[in-house]
Amino acid sequence: MRARDAAIGVIALAAGVGVSSGMGHPLFRDEGASWYSARLGWSALWSQSRVVDLVVLPYYAFLHFWVDVDGGVAWLRLPSLVAYVATVWVVGRVGARLGGALCGLLTAVLAATNPLLVEAALYARPYALATLGATLAVAALVRWYDGGAPGWLWCFAVASSATLALQLFCVLAPLSALAAVVLLRPAGLRGRWGPARTPLLTLGAVVLCGVVVSVGQRGQITWITPLRGGRAVKAVLGPAYGGSGTYTVFLAVLVVAAGFTCLWATRARRFRPPARWTESFVVAVCWAVVPTVLLVGISLLRPVYVARYVTASAPGLALASGLLVAIAVHLLGSRRPPGWWTATATATVVVVAVLGSVLGLVPGADQTTEHLDTTTRYVETRAVGDAELALPDHSLTTVVEYYLGRAHTQLQLWPQVAAQPAIEGLDLRTDRHAVAVGPPDVWLIDDGSTSGLGRWVDTLDAAGYVRVRTTVVGDVRVEHFHRGRS
């Protein structure tokens, strides 16, 4: 292994160790959905997929085997952490292949500190794995683009198909890179169309099938709100934001400085970097930008943009930035002694890496945690006697039951229906018997995600329950209902 590859590996492993300190952060309700689905039997999992999360079924199937080994939260999140480390290493190596050691090291640093990638690494959902699939796909495409064997295009098709199976929108990343390759060298593609036809047509068929399957569950994104105000600005930034303004500013300064350097050096010396570098830069930019442009554009008609849907573009952003800096350094150092300039540039990358750690770019991710651990502790200290806890959705139930189990608390739950009736539908029973035998005190944990909850509240009101108090704990609403003796 080359020294540069070893250095990129060190960066990836160091990033993984640093990020792993957040493996114990509170569970989010979507992670509860992963955990709940992973523990279902195959028949029940298939039945559920016809109502909700069919597009995430391959991930749930993987977790079904994974949680058999260990049932802890850290173990549930471990595949995402491993995928994050692998993504940093792979995109760093791609950068080194395209732009040299400096580009590879800087690409790895920028990927490791990207807030969206960090968030995905600590999240028991398929985004980190889908991002790894997209990165492997682009890496294979680059090898084929550089004159590699047709087998690399098959690797691209397989990795892109795996990305699609894990997360529908993430497949836009490798497809954008493919579109850039086709536009840059259409003549070259025509000359190699024979061997390329089968893998590309196969990938096209897989993507079409994925879209057809996903249309049936388009109701799963009805919760996404329109892009307005500050949220629209953040959306346009795509993978350059992800919740950390510090990262955005840091990256903007780096890119603007490198961009002006390229313009100045090119105009002053009339010297241009190799065509291979500029072509690679265009491919990386398309990987980084096009998925965001498409999703934001569609959101003007129907809201579909969520920051984590463009996580697979974060490695492309790191690669594009790394290439731009490498080009700038190349232009600046074209008339300097190579040894001195290489040492200086490498030292600069080390300084950037240290600054990234000191400024806390890694912890800057916008975690969507609801702090349900705090909410659960609040309820368990107040729901005494014959009180019952009402949990309106199965994913929320899974998370709260986990924290109740850790506290060794036995708290009765309001009866739930046997099967989930609809996407984010109400799991609480509202029949006459369930209400008639209800306890004097009922505590409801409501994170605002369940439709039909008003129907259950109306049932309680009709049965004589009175809302005693509403409290917001850990960004989640807790309501206490009481019914006196008749």
Buried (B, 14 or more C-beta within 10 A) or exposed (E): EEEBBEBBBEBBEBBBEBBBEBBEBBBBBBBBBBBBBBBBEEEEBEEBBEBBBBBBBBBBBBBBEBBEEEEEBEBBBBBBBBBBBBBBBBBBBBBBBBBBBBBBBBBBBBBBBBBBBBBBBBBBBBBBBBBBBBBBBBBBBBBBBEEBEBEBBBBBBBBBBBBBBBBBBBBBBBBBBBBBBEEBBEEEBEEBEEEBEEBBEBBEEBBEEBEEEBEEBEEBBEEBEEBEEEEBEBBBBBBBBBBBEBBBEBBEEBBEEBBEBBEEBBEEEEEEBEEEBBBBBBBBBBBBBBBBBBBBEEBEEEBBBBBBBBBBBBBBBBBBBBBBBBBBBBBBBEEEEEEEBBEEBBEBBEEBBEEBBEBEBBBBBBBBBBBBBBBBBBBBEBBEEEBBBBBBBBBBBBBBBBBBEEBEBEBEBBBBBEEBEEBBBBBBBBEEEBBEEBBBBBBBBBBEBBBBBEEBBEBBEEBBBEBEEEEEBBBBBBBBBBBEEE
